[in-house]
Amino acid sequence: MKDRSSVIVWDPFVRVFHWSLALAFLLNYFITESGDDVHQWLGYAAGGLICARFVWGFRDTGAARWSRFWPTATRLKHDWTALRAGQPHRELTHSALGALVMIAMMSGIFLLGLSGFAMEEIDYFWGDDRLEAIHSLIADAVAVLASIHLLGAVVQSIWLKENLPLSMITGRRRPPSLENRESQSDDS
């Protein structure tokens, strides 16, 4: 039975992309040995996932479309103003601030793939300590961004009284218009 109070937001591709990318990053950051075959293949898989998601953002007509949530200056200002005022700001997809973190994470993982590829496959960079340091710095930055992403999802879930991580499993969320109607009827 369908829940009529929710709508499909995240399509199966986006959900598989999200969890596959998270798993690849976590395995490479915490489990695999830098430079070993599994580490490299997970890095290549993550890079491929990023490329596929990039294309999907132009192809898809739903919530995954870049234009639906791209963090423009106007959207960022609106989100920041609402956040500073302590007002919950609800979007069907990512908030502009959430999108900014998501895009930064995806860019970081893409750069990890490029720098890892360069260290292993381009003779000029083989054994280059500077590139290895940059690769490690980017990995640490992505780990910080992922932590911010998780914290933001938990805080927003509490604030909005909606389990946002669950929506990345089921693909469904309450539409903002439904929430607005509920809050208006509560105010009456």
C-alpha positions as CSV (number, residue, x, y, z in Angstrom):
1,M,0.0,0.0,0.0
2,K,1.3,3.4,-1.0
3,D,1.8,6.1,1.6
4,R,-0.3,9.0,0.2
5,S,1.4,11.5,2.4
6,S,4.8,11.0,0.7
7,V,6.1,11.3,-2.9
8,I,9.0,9.6,-4.7
9,V,12.0,11.9,-4.6
10,W,15.1,9.8,-5.1
11,D,15.0,7.4,-8.0
12,P,16.7,3.9,-7.8
13,F,19.8,5.2,-9.7
14,V,20.4,8.0,-7.2
15,R,19.9,5.7,-4.2
16,V,22.3,3.0,-5.6
17,F,24.8,5.7,-6.5
18,H,24.6,7.2,-3.0
19,W,25.1,4.0,-1.0
20,S,27.7,2.6,-3.5
21,L,29.8,5.8,-3.4
22,A,29.5,5.9,0.4
23,L,30.7,2.3,0.7
24,A,33.6,2.8,-1.7
25,F,34.8,5.8,0.1
26,L,34.4,4.3,3.6
27,L,36.2,1.1,2.5
28,N,39.1,3.0,1.0
29,Y,39.4,5.5,3.8
30,F,39.2,3.1,6.7
31,I,39.8,-0.5,5.5
32,T,41.9,-1.0,2.4
33,E,45.6,-0.4,2.1
34,S,46.5,2.7,0.1
35,G,47.8,1.6,-3.3
36,D,46.7,-2.0,-3.2
37,D,44.5,-3.5,-6.0
38,V,41.2,-3.3,-4.0
39,H,41.9,0.3,-3.1
40,Q,42.6,1.2,-6.7
41,W,39.5,-0.6,-8.1
42,L,37.3,1.0,-5.5
43,G,38.7,4.3,-6.5
44,Y,38.0,3.6,-10.2
45,A,34.5,2.5,-9.3
46,A,33.9,5.8,-7.3
47,G,35.2,7.8,-10.2
48,G,32.9,6.0,-12.6
49,L,30.0,6.6,-10.2
50,I,30.7,10.3,-10.1
51,C,30.8,10.5,-13.9
52,A,27.5,8.6,-14.2
53,R,25.9,10.9,-11.5
54,F,27.1,13.9,-13.4
55,V,25.5,12.8,-16.6
56,W,22.3,11.7,-14.7
57,G,22.0,15.2,-13.3
58,F,21.4,16.5,-16.9
59,R,19.4,13.5,-18.1
60,D,17.0,13.0,-15.2
61,T,13.8,15.0,-15.0
62,G,13.2,14.5,-11.3
63,A,14.8,15.5,-8.1
64,A,18.3,14.5,-9.2
65,R,18.4,17.1,-12.0
66,W,21.1,19.7,-11.2
67,S,18.8,22.6,-11.9
68,R,16.4,21.4,-9.2
69,F,18.8,22.1,-6.4
70,W,21.9,23.8,-7.7
71,P,23.2,26.1,-4.9
72,T,22.8,29.5,-6.5
73,A,23.7,32.6,-4.6
74,T,20.0,33.4,-4.1
75,R,19.2,29.9,-2.8
76,L,22.2,29.9,-0.5
77,K,21.3,33.3,0.9
78,H,17.7,32.2,1.5
79,D,18.9,29.0,3.3
80,W,21.5,30.9,5.4
81,T,18.9,33.5,6.4
82,A,16.4,30.8,7.4
83,L,19.1,28.9,9.3
84,R,20.3,32.0,11.2
85,A,16.7,32.9,12.1
86,G,16.1,29.4,13.5
87,Q,13.4,28.7,11.0
88,P,13.1,25.2,9.4
89,H,13.6,25.6,5.7
90,R,12.2,22.5,3.9
91,E,13.1,21.5,0.3
92,L,11.9,18.4,-1.4
93,T,15.5,17.6,-2.5
94,H,18.7,19.1,-1.0
95,S,18.7,22.5,0.6
96,A,21.1,24.9,-1.1
97,L,23.6,24.4,1.8
98,G,23.1,20.6,1.6
99,A,23.7,20.7,-2.2
100,L,26.9,22.7,-1.7
101,V,28.2,20.0,0.7
102,M,27.1,17.2,-1.7
103,I,28.8,18.8,-4.7
104,A,32.0,19.5,-2.7
105,M,32.0,15.8,-1.6
106,M,31.5,14.6,-5.1
107,S,34.2,16.9,-6.5
108,G,36.6,15.7,-3.8
109,I,36.0,12.1,-4.6
110,F,36.5,12.8,-8.3
111,L,39.8,14.5,-7.4
112,L,40.7,11.6,-5.3
113,G,40.2,9.3,-8.3
114,L,42.3,11.6,-10.5
115,S,45.2,12.0,-8.0
116,G,45.1,8.2,-7.2
117,F,45.2,7.4,-10.9
118,A,48.1,9.8,-11.5
119,M,50.1,8.3,-8.6
120,E,49.6,4.8,-9.9
121,E,49.4,5.0,-13.7
122,I,51.5,8.1,-14.8
123,D,55.2,7.5,-14.5
124,Y,55.9,11.2,-13.9
125,F,54.0,11.2,-10.7
126,W,55.1,7.7,-9.4
127,G,56.5,8.1,-5.9
128,D,55.7,11.9,-5.8
129,D,55.3,12.7,-2.1
130,R,53.6,16.0,-2.9
131,L,50.8,14.3,-4.9
132,E,50.4,11.6,-2.2
133,A,50.1,14.4,0.4
134,I,47.5,16.1,-1.7
135,H,45.6,12.8,-2.2
136,S,45.6,12.3,1.6
137,L,44.5,15.9,2.2
138,I,41.6,15.5,-0.2
139,A,40.6,12.2,1.5
140,D,40.6,13.9,4.9
141,A,38.5,16.9,3.5
142,V,35.9,14.5,2.0
143,A,35.8,12.7,5.4
144,V,35.1,16.0,7.1
145,L,32.4,16.9,4.5
146,A,30.8,13.4,4.9
147,S,30.7,14.0,8.6
148,I,29.0,17.4,8.0
149,H,26.6,15.7,5.6
150,L,25.7,13.1,8.3
151,L,25.3,15.6,11.0
152,G,23.2,17.8,8.8
153,A,20.9,14.9,7.9
154,V,20.5,14.0,11.6
155,V,19.9,17.7,12.7
156,Q,17.5,18.3,9.8
157,S,15.6,15.0,10.5
158,I,15.1,16.1,14.1
159,W,14.2,19.7,13.1
160,L,11.8,18.7,10.4
161,K,10.5,15.6,12.3
162,E,11.2,13.4,9.2
163,N,13.8,10.6,8.8
164,L,15.9,12.0,5.9
165,P,18.3,9.0,5.8
166,L,15.3,6.7,5.4
167,S,14.3,8.7,2.3
168,M,17.7,7.7,0.7
169,I,16.6,4.0,1.2
170,T,12.9,4.2,0.3
171,G,13.2,7.1,-2.1
172,R,10.1,8.7,-0.6
173,R,9.6,12.0,1.4
174,R,6.8,14.1,2.6
175,P,6.3,17.0,0.1
176,P,6.9,20.5,1.5
177,S,3.3,21.5,0.5
178,L,1.9,18.8,2.7
179,E,4.0,19.9,5.7
180,N,2.9,23.5,5.1
181,R,-0.8,22.5,5.1
182,E,-0.2,20.5,8.3
183,S,1.5,23.4,10.1
184,Q,-1.2,25.8,8.9
185,S,-3.9,23.5,10.3
186,D,-2.0,23.3,13.6
187,D,-1.9,27.1,13.8
188,S,-5.7,27.4,13.4
